Amino acid sequence: MTAPGKTVDIAPDPSALIESLRGLGYSPEAALADLIDNSIAAGSTTVTIDIQWNDGSPRVALMDDGQGMDPDRLIEAMRPGGKGPSTDRSTTDLGRFGLGLKTASLSQCRRLEVVTKQSGATAALVLDIDVVAAVGWVAEVPNALPDHPLVNDLLQRETGTVVVWDRLDELSGLVGLPKEPFYLHLEEVRAHLGMVFHRFISGDATRLAIVLNGRQVKPWNPFQTANAATTELPSERIRHAGSSFTVKPYVLPHRDRFANDAEYEAAGGPGGWGARQGFYVYRGKRLLVPGSWLGLGGVRTWTGDEASRLARIQVDLPTELDRDWRIDVRKSQAKPPGALRARLTDIARRCRNEAREVFAFRGHGPRIHRASALVPAVWLATTGPVGARYRINRDHPAIAAYRNASTGSIQPFDAVLSIIERSVPVERIWLDVSEAEGAEAPVLEAVDRAQLTDQLAALGKLLPKTLSVEEKVNALVLNLPGDLTRLKTELAHKLGEQR
């Protein structure tokens, strides 16, 4: 590096800069997530959050049971950019720019108070926007500790840290809300934290409990691996810039394969099914991007659409790829390197195609991982010169059994099937489903269920006697939409009586 020439002082105005840093666009839940990152880096096992309406003047506090900080470390933690992106970090350090504690907190409040204990010794500092504007970049040593129950709790411990947001203002999403909407918004905060840290809460990463206003935050797994109808596509290990990361695509089940509507809606996640499709980018198992197509798709960039709503792709990044993936200050955006776009697009295209088949063609039998056999499809899709055609599977056990049982010519029966196939109102169905933002799972009333059970039981008599009752029920029922629990039970009873 050559010696610098004549220089002039261009130190930023503290008041202007700190107000600018406040405008980075943090939501309350994103700001809290940044604080929890610090708690994880400190080795915490429990994070306790207290958020109270306080007659329209909200106050927020977060306490962790981590290793705490000595006075020198606390000063560095309060210094903007104290530990920047070029610093080597451990795999459990979820920091990035050395700004999170300050920018996240001051995006919500004008006064940040931190109390910490290490080896029984207490240290505290306050960062006040008005003081910085008047005096410069300084933090105050408070004359008295904040009057808050979590601070009192910390004083009874050997280690830990409490962060208090005081004087929340209009930049915070928590200010200006009446009491009931305020506490309803806290449910959105709870859902967001359960999504971002689901791998920590569930124990897939270093186990962490998050308690918000006395209730534990529950994890939300985007990939619904507990549902047997979720399709897990092969994972790929991708090398880049001397490191590597894993990509694993999933296709979630059709609406019909969930036990009920409540389970289906919960699987959609915060924001719903339309918002939660695409890539899920993790850094150190902490979720950064909760569903996005990352600007991929070739000439025509993919956007969220109904046909791809069941496609979700897990990307596990190590912290050393932060720069290549352009992780932003809020740790809410990531952009893949240009050299990887073609490969990621190819992976995503295969996943989207699989998802389209499950979403748009519910007649396919569920391809359930861990199942001993596949349920034959009633409908088959073929692509020809004039586009897609849908035809009834003549080899389906129930259809084949009926054709084989016919004593006369089977041509009239095949003619009926052909009429049905050639008159499927594909465009109308697609329009109805799109306008309804997904097909509703039908509900069978008792009369309809009884009639259908009798019809299926009569058809079941024609199935090969070598099939068990369970196999007959599956052949007759598993391609049907909706909650099939009672139908399967009643049909199994009738088929059992026939044996």
Secondary structure as UniProt FT lines:
FT   HELIX           14..21
FT   TURN            22..23
FT   HELIX           28..41
FT   TURN            42..43
FT   STRAND          46..52
FT   TURN            54..56
FT   STRAND          59..64
FT   HELIX           71..78
FT   TURN            80..81
FT   TURN            85..86
FT   TURN            91..92
FT   HELIX           100..106
FT   TURN            107..108
FT   STRAND          109..118
FT   TURN            119..120
FT   STRAND          121..128
FT   HELIX           129..135
FT   HELIX           149..155
FT   STRAND          160..168
FT   TURN            170..171
FT   TURN            173..176
FT   HELIX           179..196
FT   HELIX           198..201
FT   TURN            202..203
FT   STRAND          209..212
FT   TURN            213..214
FT   STRAND          215..216
FT   TURN            222..223
FT   TURN            225..226
FT   TURN            228..229
FT   STRAND          231..232
FT   STRAND          236..240
FT   TURN            241..242
FT   STRAND          243..251
FT   HELIX           255..257
FT   HELIX           261..268
FT   TURN            270..271
FT   HELIX           273..276
FT   STRAND          278..283
FT   TURN            284..285
FT   STRAND          286..292
FT   TURN            294..295
FT   TURN            298..299
FT   HELIX           306..308
FT   TURN            309..310
FT   STRAND          311..317
FT   HELIX           319..321
FT   TURN            322..326
FT   TURN            329..330
FT   HELIX           338..340
FT   HELIX           341..360
FT   TURN            362..363
FT   TURN            369..370
FT   STRAND          379..384
FT   TURN            385..386
FT   STRAND          387..392
FT   TURN            394..395
FT   HELIX           397..405
FT   HELIX           411..422
FT   HELIX           426..435
FT   TURN            436..437
FT   HELIX           446..460
FT   TURN            461..462
FT   TURN            465..466
FT   HELIX           469..477
FT   TURN            478..479
FT   HELIX           485..498
//
